[in-house]
Amino acid sequence: MDQKQIAALIDGCLRYMRATRLPEPLPTNRSEYAEWREKASMPPIVDDDAEDAWFEVSRLADEEPGVGWQLLIDLAARCKEKDECAQIAAGPLTTFLRTHRNEFSSQIEEELRRSAGFRTAYEWLQ
């Protein structure tokens, strides 16, 4: 996978995460909830490329751990919000760790020291 393909997957994942996250702030009363629910019940604007990128990163995290690891590092580095880190944790990071945690333990430890985005994503799993 070349750098252009990696960049396209990362950009797609970021678009997917930003399009699918919960509202901020979360509704705290019936009125706010009703407003959010009204918006949520509208047909979503689907970005098929972004959705495909998200699921491709999850697939690569499972089936091609070397590529998947690099994508996770790059994706975590580009996260700007804790919610984005949480989505990585709940999705491709969990997939990766379930299968490849032992094989990549030293790289994981290094990335936890080096990258705030990766550390934040990882902490969501604790």
Secondary structure, DSSP 8 states (H G I E B T S, - for coil): --HHHHHHHHHHHHHHHHHHS--SS---SHHHHHHHHHHHTS-----HHHHHHHHHHHHHHHH-HHHHHHHHHHHHHH--SHHHHHHHIIIIIHHHHHHHTTTTHHHHHHHHHH-HHHHHHHHTT-
